[in-house]
Amino acid sequence: MTDFILTGTILFDPKDLTKKHKLQSSWKKIALVEFDGDICEYYGWFIKKRYGIVLNTPIRKPHISFINDHINDLNGGFYDKTKSGTDKERSHMWEQLKKKYHNTEIEITISTNVQTNGEHVWLRIEHEHRETLYKIRREVGLPMPNLGKNKDGSLKPLGIHMTIGYPVNGRVDENEFEVGAMKSGRMNLDNMLTLYSKFKDNGGILY
């Protein structure tokens, strides 16, 4: 495994780009590291070249989301909302964190391993390189990123990553494919799910 370092900019409360973002904006707090460049297109080209699968790129610039949480989870509210203070106190805590880090530059070490779950493709940020982002989360009493709790109370971890793109069936520029590959190109999602099944035992790491 190898890795590389990118310098990005920390952004708090980025602009809503979808209806879903707008609907969630009253309660969801978001912070991400945004990068310039075409890294998503770069790795998307390799996926297409090697596997014949076209990826839709993310709607934002290349980025790593490290806070994507309910405002009620701030100040320890994820574990006990009765001890996390008032809405006003949590909002103040968020604004202070934003004032401290918004628009600041940060270096992120990213693995070159390309990983998928069949529906999305991403680059990993390995555990040893996540601490800086975890530290910012802890400053407002947030746990490590997760998908909720297991029955025993432990967290279902969600790794910090940079999404390269996602496959969608039927969205393909036929001019970019040879005649024999057109049908395959229209099955981007199906083919990626099949590919994931082959690499599942390797954690979905394609290369």
C-alpha positions as CSV (number, residue, x, y, z in Angstrom):
1,M,0.0,0.0,0.0
2,T,1.2,3.5,-0.8
3,D,-0.2,6.9,-0.1
4,F,0.1,10.6,-1.0
5,I,-0.5,13.9,0.7
6,L,-3.0,16.6,-0.5
7,T,-3.5,20.0,0.9
8,G,-7.1,21.0,1.2
9,T,-9.3,23.6,2.9
10,I,-11.6,23.0,5.8
11,L,-15.2,24.2,5.1
12,F,-18.0,24.4,7.6
13,D,-21.7,24.5,6.5
14,P,-21.0,24.2,2.8
15,K,-23.7,25.4,0.4
16,D,-26.7,23.1,-0.1
17,L,-26.6,21.6,-3.6
18,T,-29.6,19.2,-3.5
19,K,-33.1,19.2,-2.1
20,K,-32.0,16.6,0.4
21,H,-29.3,19.0,1.7
22,K,-31.9,21.8,2.1
23,L,-34.3,19.5,3.9
24,Q,-31.6,18.4,6.4
25,S,-29.9,21.8,6.8
26,S,-31.9,22.8,9.9
27,W,-30.5,20.0,11.9
28,K,-27.5,18.5,10.2
29,K,-24.0,19.9,10.8
30,I,-21.4,19.4,8.1
31,A,-17.7,20.0,7.9
32,L,-15.5,18.8,5.1
33,V,-12.0,19.2,3.6
34,E,-12.3,20.4,0.0
35,F,-9.5,19.9,-2.6
36,D,-8.8,21.5,-6.0
37,G,-7.9,19.4,-9.0
38,D,-9.3,16.5,-10.9
39,I,-8.4,13.5,-8.7
40,C,-11.9,12.0,-9.0
41,E,-11.8,12.1,-12.8
42,Y,-8.2,10.7,-12.7
43,Y,-9.2,7.6,-10.7
44,G,-12.4,7.4,-12.6
45,W,-10.4,7.1,-15.8
46,F,-8.5,4.1,-14.4
47,I,-11.8,2.4,-13.4
48,K,-13.1,2.8,-16.9
49,K,-9.8,1.7,-18.5
50,R,-9.5,-1.4,-16.4
51,Y,-13.1,-2.5,-15.8
52,G,-15.1,-0.7,-18.5
53,I,-17.2,1.0,-15.8
54,V,-18.1,4.7,-16.0
55,L,-18.5,6.6,-12.7
56,N,-20.5,9.7,-12.0
57,T,-18.3,12.1,-10.1
58,P,-19.5,13.7,-6.8
59,I,-21.5,16.9,-7.1
60,R,-19.0,18.8,-5.0
61,K,-15.3,19.3,-5.7
62,P,-13.1,16.5,-4.4
63,H,-13.7,16.4,-0.7
64,I,-13.6,14.4,2.6
65,S,-16.5,14.8,4.9
66,F,-15.5,14.4,8.5
67,I,-18.6,15.9,10.3
68,N,-22.0,14.9,9.0
69,D,-24.0,14.7,12.2
70,H,-27.2,15.8,13.9
71,I,-26.8,19.0,16.0
72,N,-28.3,17.1,18.9
73,D,-25.3,14.8,18.9
74,L,-22.9,17.6,19.8
75,N,-21.6,18.0,23.3
76,G,-21.9,14.3,24.1
77,G,-25.6,14.2,22.9
78,F,-24.9,11.1,20.8
79,Y,-24.6,9.1,24.1
80,D,-26.9,11.1,26.4
81,K,-29.0,14.0,25.1
82,T,-30.2,14.9,28.6
83,K,-26.6,16.1,29.4
84,S,-25.7,17.8,26.2
85,G,-27.0,21.3,27.0
86,T,-29.6,23.4,25.3
87,D,-30.0,24.0,21.5
88,K,-28.5,27.5,22.0
89,E,-25.5,26.1,23.7
90,R,-24.8,23.4,21.1
91,S,-25.3,26.0,18.3
92,H,-22.8,28.3,20.0
93,M,-20.3,25.4,20.3
94,W,-20.7,24.8,16.6
95,E,-20.1,28.4,15.7
96,Q,-17.0,28.6,17.9
97,L,-15.6,25.5,16.1
98,K,-16.4,27.0,12.8
99,K,-14.7,30.3,13.7
100,K,-11.6,28.3,14.7
101,Y,-11.2,26.1,11.6
102,H,-13.3,27.4,8.7
103,N,-11.2,28.2,5.6
104,T,-8.0,26.9,7.2
105,E,-5.7,24.7,5.2
106,I,-4.9,21.1,6.2
107,E,-2.7,18.3,4.8
108,I,-4.4,14.9,4.5
109,T,-2.6,11.6,3.8
110,I,-4.7,9.5,1.4
111,S,-4.2,5.8,0.5
112,T,-3.9,4.9,-3.2
113,N,-6.0,1.8,-2.6
114,V,-9.3,2.1,-4.5
115,Q,-12.2,0.6,-2.6
116,T,-15.9,-0.1,-3.4
117,N,-19.0,-1.5,-1.8
118,G,-20.5,-2.0,-5.2
119,E,-22.5,1.3,-5.1
120,H,-19.7,3.8,-4.4
121,V,-16.0,4.0,-5.1
122,W,-13.5,5.8,-2.8
123,L,-10.0,6.3,-1.5
124,R,-9.3,5.4,2.1
125,I,-7.8,7.6,4.8
126,E,-6.1,5.0,6.9
127,H,-6.6,5.0,10.7
128,E,-3.1,6.4,11.5
129,H,-3.9,9.5,9.4
130,R,-7.4,10.3,10.7
131,E,-6.4,11.7,14.1
132,T,-6.3,15.4,13.1
133,L,-9.9,15.2,11.9
134,Y,-11.1,13.1,14.8
135,K,-9.6,15.7,17.2
136,I,-11.8,18.4,15.6
137,R,-14.8,16.2,16.2
138,R,-13.9,15.7,19.8
139,E,-13.7,19.4,20.4
140,V,-17.5,19.5,20.1
141,G,-18.1,16.2,21.9
142,L,-18.7,14.1,18.8
143,P,-17.6,10.4,18.7
144,M,-15.7,8.9,15.8
145,P,-17.8,8.8,12.6
146,N,-20.2,5.9,12.7
147,L,-23.4,4.3,11.4
148,G,-25.0,4.0,14.8
149,K,-24.6,1.6,17.6
150,N,-24.5,-2.2,17.8
151,K,-26.7,-4.0,20.3
152,D,-23.8,-4.0,22.9
153,G,-23.5,-0.2,22.6
154,S,-20.3,-0.3,20.6
155,L,-20.1,1.9,17.5
156,K,-20.5,0.8,13.9
157,P,-17.5,2.5,12.5
158,L,-17.6,4.6,9.3
159,G,-14.2,5.2,7.8
160,I,-13.2,8.6,6.7
161,H,-12.7,8.6,2.9
162,M,-12.7,10.5,-0.4
163,T,-15.5,9.4,-2.7
164,I,-14.3,9.1,-6.3
165,G,-17.7,8.5,-7.8
166,Y,-20.6,6.1,-8.2
167,P,-21.9,3.9,-11.0
168,V,-25.3,4.4,-12.5
169,N,-26.8,2.1,-15.1
170,G,-27.6,3.6,-18.5
171,R,-25.6,6.8,-18.2
172,V,-22.8,6.6,-20.7
173,D,-21.6,8.5,-23.7
174,E,-21.7,5.8,-26.4
175,N,-19.2,7.7,-28.5
176,E,-16.5,6.8,-26.0
177,F,-17.1,3.0,-26.3
178,E,-16.5,0.5,-29.1
179,V,-19.6,-1.1,-30.4
180,G,-19.1,-4.4,-28.5
181,A,-18.7,-2.5,-25.2
182,M,-21.8,-0.3,-25.4
183,K,-24.1,-2.8,-23.7
184,S,-21.7,-3.3,-20.9
185,G,-21.3,0.4,-20.5
186,R,-25.0,0.8,-19.9
187,M,-24.7,-1.7,-17.0
188,N,-22.2,0.3,-14.9
189,L,-23.9,-0.4,-11.5
190,D,-24.6,-4.1,-12.2
191,N,-21.0,-4.6,-13.3
192,M,-19.6,-2.8,-10.2
193,L,-21.8,-4.9,-7.9
194,T,-20.4,-8.0,-9.7
195,L,-16.9,-6.7,-9.4
196,Y,-17.4,-6.0,-5.6
197,S,-18.5,-9.7,-5.1
198,K,-15.1,-10.8,-6.5
199,F,-13.2,-8.4,-4.2
200,K,-15.4,-8.6,-1.2
201,D,-13.0,-10.9,0.8
202,N,-10.3,-8.2,0.2
203,G,-12.5,-5.5,1.8
204,G,-13.7,-4.3,-1.7
205,I,-10.2,-3.1,-2.5
206,L,-9.8,-3.2,-6.3
207,Y,-6.1,-2.2,-6.5
